[in-house]
């Protein structure tokens, strides 16, 4: 099940950018963060794919969603200009951003290559 993040839960579970200048991942497993908005067509298309992935990978990655309309400070912190945008956060490396409604196969490739999690 994907989880909706607020700024408060983002600081706790992903990255406390108020405390740290350098990226420091706070999570206990790699994660994908989907920056979306309710009015965005491509965001709606990708939502069920992310739900599927969150079920398939529930023991190895977390999938979070951030509503860009509500959490404007988080959107600004990551310079989100187009949605959907996804932030892939591996455990010990810098996060990587991807834009657009990516197909499931591409998301699985990124989960393997960037998050270093074996494809299910």
C-alpha positions in Angstrom: 0.0 0.0 0.0 1.5 3.4 -1.0 1.6 5.9 1.8 0.8 9.6 1.6 3.6 11.8 3.1 3.3 15.2 4.6 6.3 17.5 5.2 6.5 16.2 8.8 6.5 12.5 7.8 8.9 13.2 4.9 11.5 14.8 7.3 11.2 11.7 9.5 11.1 8.9 7.0 13.1 10.2 4.0 15.3 13.2 4.4 15.4 16.0 7.1 16.4 18.9 4.8 15.9 21.3 7.7 18.6 19.7 9.7 21.0 18.4 7.0 22.4 20.2 4.0 23.8 17.0 2.5 21.5 14.2 1.5 21.1 11.8 4.4 18.5 9.1 3.8 16.4 8.4 7.0 14.6 5.3 5.8 15.1 1.6 6.7 14.7 0.4 3.1 14.9 2.0 -0.3 11.9 4.0 -1.4 10.2 5.6 -4.4 8.5 8.9 -3.9 5.7 9.9 -6.4 5.2 13.6 -6.7 1.6 13.9 -8.1 -1.6 16.0 -8.2 -5.2 14.9 -8.2 -6.0 16.8 -11.5 -3.0 15.2 -13.3 -4.1 12.6 -15.9 -0.7 10.8 -16.2 -0.5 10.7 -12.4 -3.8 8.8 -12.3 -2.5 6.4 -15.0 0.6 5.5 -12.9 -1.2 5.2 -9.5 -2.4 1.6 -10.0 1.0 0.5 -11.2 2.6 2.0 -8.1 0.0 0.2 -5.9 0.9 -3.1 -7.7 4.6 -2.5 -7.1 4.1 -1.7 -3.5 2.4 -5.0 -3.0 5.0 -7.0 -5.0 7.9 -5.3 -3.2 6.4 -4.7 0.2 9.2 -6.3 2.1 12.0 -4.6 0.2 11.0 -1.0 -0.7 8.6 1.7 0.5 6.5 3.7 -2.0 5.4 7.1 -0.9 3.2 9.8 -2.5 3.4 13.5 -2.1 0.5 15.7 -3.2 2.3 18.7 -4.9 -0.8 20.9 -4.4 -0.7 20.4 -0.6 3.0 20.0 0.1 4.3 23.0 -2.0 7.4 23.3 0.2 8.5 19.7 -0.5 7.9 20.3 -4.3 10.0 23.4 -4.1 12.8 21.6 -2.2 13.1 19.1 -5.0 12.4 21.7 -7.8 9.4 19.7 -9.1 8.3 21.4 -12.3 6.4 18.6 -14.1 4.4 15.8 -12.7 4.4 12.9 -12.2 8.0 13.1 -11.0 9.5 10.2 -9.1 12.4 10.3 -6.7 14.2 7.0 -6.3 16.1 6.8 -3.0 18.6 3.9 -2.6 20.0 3.2 0.9 23.6 4.5 0.5 23.7 6.6 -2.6 22.3 9.8 -3.9 18.6 9.8 -5.0 17.7 10.0 -8.7 14.7 11.7 -10.2 12.7 10.5 -13.2 9.9 12.3 -14.8 6.7 11.2 -16.6 4.4 8.2 -16.3 6.8 5.4 -16.7 5.6 1.9 -17.7 5.8 -0.8 -15.1 8.7 -2.5 -16.9 10.8 0.7 -16.7 10.0 1.2 -13.0 11.1 -2.4 -12.3 14.4 -1.7 -14.2 15.0 1.4 -12.1 14.2 -0.6 -8.9 16.9 -3.0 -9.9 19.5 -0.6 -11.2 19.1 2.4 -8.8 17.5 0.9 -5.7 19.6 -2.3 -6.0 16.6 -4.5 -5.2 16.1 -7.8 -7.1 13.2 -7.7 -9.5 10.3 -9.9 -8.3 
